[in-house]
Amino acid sequence: MAEYKRPKNEEEFNSNFKLKKPLMNDTQAHYESSRCLFCYDAPCVNKCPADIDIPLFIKQIHTNNVEGAAKTIYDSNWLGNACGIVCPTGVLCEGACVYNEQDVLPLQIGRLQNYATRNVIDSKKNLYKPGAENGKKIAIIGAGPAGIACACELRILGYTVDVYEAKDKPSGLMVYGIAPYKITNEEVLDETNYLQNQLGYNIIYNTAISTKEQLEDLEKRYKAIFLGVGIGLTAHRGLPGEDKSGVIGAVEFIEKLRMNHSNTKVGDKVIVLGGGNTAMDAASEAARMGAANVLLAYRGPKERMKAYRFEYELAINAGVDSVFNASPEEIIGENTVEAVKFKNENGEDLIIECDMVIKATGQEKQGAFCSLIDKLDVDPDTKIVVNPENNQTTNQKYFAGGDVINGGAEVVNAAFDGKLAANGIHQWLNQ
Ligand code: SF4
């Protein structure tokens, strides 16, 4: 089990947050690609949400056609590099690789994907150019993975694209919300800059679209609007004491860490509430920031946790302890958090001291935003309802994708949604 010292500078921070999947060198990529059996009806492809032709790009790497490999990847997934790094490959393509059946390590598909795409990003090799201008303008709200993928695909189809982004950087949660040992800001921004430079969509930063007047203005000026607004900040749980100093939402904590690195304040005794992947990320990060004790507290049994098993193990290996069947009742303390009171499965009270609480117990939904748009149906969980064939919403002018329709899934799902919606917009405007 790892023990981390508090990082005092960038070098120490980088050492504590060493990347989980480092870039392969040429020899490693050549050797690894030689292991592929180029299976017929390849199970790895069937498990890829973006339907990338995996055996083809692996063969291209092996025959020294690395640019061709990158093109194969980007033809299916505009966030090919980021997905190669952050996709939970163990439960997707690599988990399905036939080698697993023989107790042999599966192909490292994610790292090969990263190798090919990083190569063209570094060499600034343009693989695409925008389609002939068709004179039609599309607005995209949110420059996260769904919005960026939609923008790229629309540019190929000849549309003028304006992306409205509330923050000052693109990529949404890829920059602000993924653990820093999975991907760096530089890695994310290099890919989005690479795409924007060759496809030429506009991003209007620091411009939140949050009023009915703004939406009506967009409706007048654009032929269609794509909603890639994600989900919101950590939801208020209504726990007594939740507003005490030292209590923070997991999304806000991860964002602070991504932006401030070693200057982020982390307590000595940290309790993380939740059992999803965000809880695992936050717990791992608190441990890597040198907290003496990090306790992951989940209200149900271990088997019911939503987190991937490997994410839980990653947290445990970073030094995190866990307690199950502990339902939080109250956050105790004067003005600052001093402990959390839980009830266990027998109804007994359990008080655990701490000086920081990270809540990873769900995020705000976009219900208020959705209610600004006429005839836009949302389901009981406030996810926008779309036609799965083209991601068109019940208000025909609007299409949507990513977390706002699935409640929070992987980057690859958002990238797929953006591409699907762009083609849906194209068909709708040309019928
Ligand atoms: Fe290659 Fe494994 Fe995919 Fe077969 S399942 S094509 S061996 S990566």
Residues whose N, C-alpha, C, O or C-beta is under 5 A from the ligand:
A	BS01	SF4	R35 C36 L37 F38 C39 A42 P43 C44 P55 A96 C97 V98 L107
